[in-house]
């Protein structure tokens, strides 16, 4: 399989993704072998409520990247079927034209009950696509609303897609989406209310930064009726204030300018605003690289991944022990009867595992 991935075989890529997604034996060894090849592809998260047009937007983004000679991997996370556990919607149907391009690989994944808008293995599947050599990796979340924030940890850049006439003017005030968005996209901008939504986004960002009135001139009050001494003291104070402002400006010039998420208008079905979106995504990546934030974000991603792998290994170790399972079964009736709490039962299992390992 590794040889197939190095040879850029789509069949080997599909098998590797299935191995990782299903947690089949050997998947962690595969990921470990691929780790040294990571970091070349840019990961872009696309999130937002259902019906925002994320899939169509991704198809247009994919076409724009392909026109520039870049290869694209797409991970489309869909709701899980309650019967089969598979991806219920199958976003590849919506991206049919892009899926026929040999420079594009689209994989639908089931969320499998995850509440963060992504499947647990989504980040690891993105690793496989990165190692395979895709220039851009687009990750579309399931579209579950305010809880789909996991994508920010898996992506270098996160675009939040909103649409008018769907209550999004209230959603933009909520902290989660405001904090994870690097770029805001008001899709279906030909609909009534799009301008209002863009304005609300601007106000919400101003409120969060404490600069909502930064373009409003300050009122300094009346200056008439002062004595000469008062005027001189005021002049001295003004000069001191000017010096302080100049010092502040010099300090600000030496400090990297923080990124202010742009608010873009698109009509994905008409391919309107896509070039501007590509430009904004490129500018954000350049900002991350120039300020050192890219390395910080990727280091944080590795930190989270390592913790997830440890948690997964501990869960696997705990429940692979037959005695732990028997202890749980024996304690459940006591828990149900209210004589033992779930916390006491769990503490007993952990204590038994520690004794067995001599901890």
C-alpha positions as CSV (number, residue, x, y, z in Angstrom):
1,X,0.0,0.0,0.0
2,X,2.9,2.4,0.8
3,X,4.4,1.6,-2.6
4,X,1.1,2.4,-4.2
5,X,0.8,5.7,-2.4
6,X,4.3,6.7,-3.4
7,X,3.4,5.8,-7.0
8,X,0.3,8.0,-6.7
9,X,-2.1,5.2,-7.4
10,X,-5.7,6.3,-6.7
11,X,-6.7,2.7,-5.9
12,X,-4.0,2.6,-3.2
13,X,-5.2,6.0,-1.9
14,X,-8.8,4.7,-1.6
15,X,-7.6,1.5,0.2
16,X,-5.4,3.5,2.6
17,X,-8.3,5.9,3.5
18,X,-10.6,2.9,4.1
19,X,-8.0,1.3,6.3
20,X,-7.7,4.5,8.4
21,X,-11.4,5.4,8.5
22,X,-12.3,1.9,9.7
23,X,-9.4,1.7,12.2
24,X,-8.4,-1.6,10.6
25,X,-5.3,-3.5,12.0
26,X,-2.1,-1.7,10.8
27,X,-3.6,1.7,10.2
28,X,-1.5,3.4,12.8
29,X,1.7,1.8,11.4
30,X,0.6,3.2,8.0
31,X,0.1,6.7,9.4
32,X,3.4,6.5,11.2
33,X,5.2,5.7,7.9
34,X,3.6,8.6,6.2
35,X,4.3,11.2,8.9
36,X,7.6,12.3,7.4
37,X,5.8,13.3,4.2
38,X,3.3,15.7,5.8
39,X,3.2,19.4,5.6
40,X,3.2,20.1,1.8
41,X,-0.6,20.4,1.3
42,X,-2.7,23.3,2.5
43,X,-5.7,22.2,4.5
44,X,-8.8,24.4,4.2
45,X,-11.9,23.8,6.3
46,X,-15.3,24.7,4.9
47,X,-18.0,24.9,7.6
48,X,-21.4,26.4,8.1
49,X,-25.1,25.5,8.5
50,X,-26.9,23.0,6.3
51,X,-28.1,24.5,3.0
52,X,-25.4,27.1,2.9
53,X,-24.1,25.7,-0.4
54,X,-20.8,24.4,0.9
55,X,-20.6,21.5,-1.6
56,X,-21.3,23.8,-4.6
57,X,-18.7,26.3,-3.2
58,X,-16.1,23.5,-2.9
59,X,-16.8,22.3,-6.4
60,X,-16.2,25.9,-7.7
61,X,-13.0,26.2,-5.5
62,X,-11.8,22.9,-6.8
63,X,-12.3,24.1,-10.4
64,X,-10.4,27.3,-9.7
65,X,-7.5,25.4,-8.2
66,X,-7.4,22.9,-11.0
67,X,-7.3,25.8,-13.5
68,X,-4.1,26.9,-11.7
69,X,-2.6,23.5,-12.1
70,X,-3.1,22.4,-8.5
71,X,-4.3,19.0,-7.4
72,X,-7.1,18.8,-4.9
73,X,-8.3,16.3,-2.3
74,X,-11.8,16.7,-0.9
75,X,-13.0,15.2,2.4
76,X,-16.8,15.6,2.6
77,X,-18.2,14.6,6.0
78,X,-21.8,13.6,5.9
79,X,-24.4,12.6,8.5
80,X,-24.2,8.9,9.4
81,X,-27.0,6.5,8.3
82,X,-28.7,5.2,11.5
83,X,-28.9,1.8,9.8
84,X,-25.6,1.3,8.0
85,X,-23.4,3.8,9.7
86,X,-22.3,5.1,6.2
87,X,-22.4,8.6,4.7
88,X,-26.1,9.4,4.3
89,X,-25.9,12.2,1.7
90,X,-22.9,11.4,-0.4
91,X,-21.6,14.8,-1.5
92,X,-19.8,13.2,-4.4
93,X,-23.2,13.3,-6.2
94,X,-23.2,17.1,-5.9
95,X,-19.6,17.3,-7.1
96,X,-20.0,14.9,-10.0
97,X,-18.2,17.2,-12.5
98,X,-15.1,17.6,-10.2
99,X,-15.0,13.9,-9.4
100,X,-14.3,13.1,-13.1
101,X,-11.1,15.1,-13.0
102,X,-8.0,12.8,-12.5
103,X,-6.4,15.6,-10.5
104,X,-9.2,15.5,-7.9
105,X,-10.0,12.9,-5.3
106,X,-13.3,13.2,-3.4
107,X,-14.0,11.0,-0.3
108,X,-17.3,11.1,1.5
109,X,-17.0,10.1,5.2
110,X,-19.7,9.4,7.8
111,X,-19.6,11.5,10.9
112,X,-20.3,8.4,12.9
113,X,-22.0,10.3,15.7
114,X,-19.3,12.9,16.2
115,X,-20.7,16.2,17.5
116,X,-17.9,18.4,16.1
117,X,-19.0,18.3,12.5
118,X,-16.3,15.8,11.5
119,X,-15.6,12.1,11.8
120,X,-13.0,11.2,14.4
121,X,-10.6,9.9,11.7
122,X,-11.0,13.0,9.4
123,X,-7.7,14.5,10.4
124,X,-5.9,11.2,9.8
125,X,-7.5,10.9,6.4
126,X,-6.3,14.4,5.6
127,X,-2.8,13.2,6.6
128,X,-3.1,10.4,4.0
129,X,-4.1,12.9,1.3
130,X,-1.3,15.2,2.4
131,X,1.3,12.5,2.1
132,X,-0.2,11.4,-1.2
133,X,0.8,14.9,-2.5
134,X,-2.4,16.9,-3.0
135,X,-1.7,20.6,-3.1
136,X,-5.0,21.6,-1.5
137,X,-7.1,19.5,0.9
138,X,-10.6,20.8,1.3
139,X,-12.5,19.5,4.4
140,X,-16.3,20.0,4.4
141,X,-18.0,19.5,7.7
142,X,-21.4,17.8,8.1
143,X,-23.3,21.1,8.6
144,X,-24.6,20.6,12.1
145,X,-24.6,24.2,13.2
146,X,-22.9,25.7,16.2
147,X,-21.1,22.6,17.3
148,X,-19.0,22.0,14.2
149,X,-15.8,23.6,15.5
150,X,-13.4,20.7,15.3
151,X,-12.5,21.7,11.7
152,X,-10.5,24.6,13.0
153,X,-8.0,22.3,14.7
154,X,-7.7,20.1,11.5
155,X,-7.3,23.0,9.0
156,X,-4.7,25.7,8.3
157,X,-7.5,28.0,7.2
158,X,-11.2,27.9,8.1
159,X,-13.9,29.5,6.0
160,X,-17.3,29.9,7.5
161,X,-20.1,29.9,5.0
162,X,-23.4,31.6,5.8
163,X,-26.5,32.5,3.8
164,X,-29.1,35.2,4.1
165,X,-32.7,34.5,5.1
166,X,-31.9,31.6,7.4
167,X,-31.4,33.2,10.8
168,X,-27.6,33.6,10.3
169,X,-27.7,37.2,11.5
170,X,-28.2,35.8,15.0
171,X,-25.7,33.0,14.5
172,X,-22.9,35.4,13.7
173,X,-23.1,36.8,17.2
174,X,-22.3,33.4,18.8
175,X,-18.7,33.0,19.9
176,X,-17.8,29.7,18.3
177,X,-18.1,30.6,14.6
178,X,-16.6,34.0,15.2
179,X,-13.6,32.5,16.8
180,X,-12.8,29.8,14.3
181,X,-13.4,31.8,11.1
182,X,-10.4,33.0,9.1
183,X,-12.6,34.0,6.2
184,X,-16.4,34.6,6.2
185,X,-18.3,33.8,3.0
186,X,-21.9,35.0,2.5
187,X,-23.0,32.6,-0.2
188,X,-26.2,33.0,-2.3
189,X,-25.4,36.7,-2.1
190,X,-28.0,37.4,-4.8
191,X,-30.7,36.8,-2.3
192,X,-32.4,39.6,-0.3
193,X,-30.7,40.2,3.1
194,X,-27.1,39.4,2.0
195,X,-25.9,43.0,2.5
196,X,-27.5,43.0,5.9
197,X,-25.8,39.8,6.9
198,X,-22.4,41.1,5.7
199,X,-23.0,44.3,7.8
200,X,-23.9,42.2,10.9
201,X,-20.7,40.2,10.5
202,X,-18.7,43.4,10.4
203,X,-20.4,44.7,13.5
204,X,-20.0,41.4,15.3
205,X,-16.3,41.3,14.6
206,X,-16.0,44.9,15.8
207,X,-17.7,44.1,19.0
208,X,-15.3,41.2,19.6
209,X,-12.3,43.4,19.0
210,X,-13.6,46.3,21.0
211,X,-13.3,48.5,17.9
212,X,-16.8,48.7,16.6
213,X,-16.7,52.5,16.6
214,X,-13.1,52.8,15.4
215,X,-14.2,54.9,12.4
216,X,-16.3,57.3,14.4
217,X,-14.4,60.5,15.3
218,X,-14.0,61.2,19.0
219,X,-15.8,64.1,20.6
220,X,-13.4,66.2,22.8
221,X,-15.9,68.7,24.2
222,X,-15.8,72.5,24.1
223,X,-12.5,74.4,24.1
224,X,-13.8,78.0,24.6
225,X,-13.7,79.9,27.9
226,X,-10.3,78.6,29.1
227,X,-7.6,80.7,30.7
228,X,-4.2,81.1,29.0
229,X,-2.6,78.8,31.6
230,X,-5.2,76.2,31.0
231,X,-4.7,76.5,27.2
232,X,-0.9,76.1,27.7
233,X,-1.3,73.1,29.9
234,X,-3.7,71.7,27.4
235,X,-1.2,72.3,24.6
236,X,1.5,70.5,26.6
237,X,-0.9,67.6,27.2
238,X,-1.7,67.5,23.5
239,X,2.0,67.4,22.6
240,X,2.5,64.6,25.1
241,X,-0.5,62.7,23.7
242,X,0.9,63.1,20.2
243,X,4.3,61.7,21.3
244,X,2.5,58.8,22.9
245,X,0.5,58.2,19.7
246,X,3.8,58.2,17.6
247,X,5.4,55.8,20.0
248,X,2.4,53.6,19.8
249,X,2.4,53.7,16.0
250,X,6.1,52.7,16.0
251,X,5.4,49.8,18.3
252,X,2.5,48.7,16.2
253,X,4.7,48.9,13.0
254,X,7.1,46.4,14.7
255,X,4.3,44.1,15.7
256,X,2.7,41.9,13.0
257,X,-0.8,43.1,12.1
258,X,-3.4,40.7,13.4
259,X,-5.5,39.0,10.7
260,X,-9.0,40.5,10.3
261,X,-11.3,38.0,8.6
262,X,-12.6,39.4,5.3
263,X,-16.4,39.1,4.6
264,X,-16.8,37.9,1.0
265,X,-20.0,37.6,-1.1
266,X,-20.3,34.6,-3.4
267,X,-22.9,33.1,-5.6
268,X,-21.5,29.6,-6.0
269,X,-24.0,28.4,-8.6
270,X,-23.0,31.4,-10.8
271,X,-19.3,31.1,-10.1
272,X,-19.4,34.6,-8.7
273,X,-16.9,35.7,-6.1
274,X,-14.8,32.5,-6.3
275,X,-11.6,34.3,-7.5
276,X,-11.9,36.7,-4.5
277,X,-12.3,33.7,-2.2
278,X,-9.2,32.0,-3.6
279,X,-7.3,35.2,-3.2
280,X,-8.4,35.6,0.5
281,X,-7.4,32.0,1.3
282,X,-4.0,32.6,-0.3
283,X,-3.6,35.9,1.6
284,X,-4.5,34.2,4.9
285,X,-2.0,31.4,4.3
286,X,0.7,34.0,3.5
287,X,-0.1,35.8,6.7
288,X,0.2,32.6,8.7
289,X,3.5,31.9,7.2
290,X,4.9,35.4,7.6
291,X,3.9,35.7,11.3
292,X,4.9,32.2,12.3
293,X,1.3,31.3,13.1
294,X,1.3,28.5,10.6
295,X,4.0,26.6,12.5
296,X,2.1,27.3,15.8
297,X,-1.2,25.9,14.4
298,X,0.4,22.8,13.0
299,X,2.3,22.2,16.2
300,X,-1.0,22.5,18.1
301,X,-2.6,20.0,15.6
302,X,0.2,17.5,16.3
303,X,-0.3,18.0,20.0
304,X,-4.0,17.3,19.8
305,X,-3.3,14.3,17.5
306,X,-0.8,12.8,19.9
307,X,-3.3,13.2,22.8
308,X,-6.1,11.6,20.7
309,X,-3.9,8.6,19.9
310,X,-3.0,8.2,23.6
311,X,-6.7,8.4,24.5
312,X,-7.5,5.8,21.8
313,X,-4.8,3.5,22.9
314,X,-5.9,3.7,26.6
315,X,-9.5,3.0,25.7
316,X,-8.4,0.0,23.6
317,X,-6.2,-1.3,26.4
318,X,-8.9,-0.8,29.0
319,X,-11.7,-2.6,27.2
320,X,-9.5,-5.3,25.7
321,X,-9.2,-6.7,29.2
322,X,-11.8,-9.3,29.8
323,X,-11.7,-8.8,33.6
324,X,-12.6,-5.1,33.1
325,X,-15.6,-6.0,31.0
326,X,-16.8,-8.5,33.6
327,X,-16.3,-5.9,36.4
328,X,-18.5,-3.5,34.4
329,X,-21.2,-6.0,33.8
330,X,-21.2,-7.0,37.4
331,X,-21.4,-3.3,38.5
332,X,-24.2,-2.3,36.1
333,X,-27.0,-3.7,38.1
334,X,-25.7,-1.9,41.2
335,X,-25.4,1.3,39.2
336,X,-28.9,1.0,37.8
337,X,-30.3,0.4,41.4
338,X,-28.6,3.5,42.6
339,X,-26.4,1.7,45.1
340,X,-23.2,2.5,43.1
341,X,-22.5,5.5,40.9
342,X,-21.0,5.2,37.4
343,X,-18.0,7.1,38.8
344,X,-17.4,4.5,41.6
345,X,-17.7,1.7,39.0
346,X,-15.3,3.4,36.7
347,X,-12.8,4.1,39.6
348,X,-12.9,0.4,40.4
349,X,-12.1,-0.6,36.9
350,X,-9.2,1.9,36.7
351,X,-7.9,0.8,40.1
352,X,-7.9,-2.8,39.0
353,X,-6.0,-1.9,35.7
354,X,-3.4,0.0,37.7
355,X,-2.9,-2.9,40.1
356,X,-2.5,-5.3,37.1
357,X,0.2,-3.1,35.7
358,X,1.8,-2.4,39.1
359,X,1.1,1.3,38.9
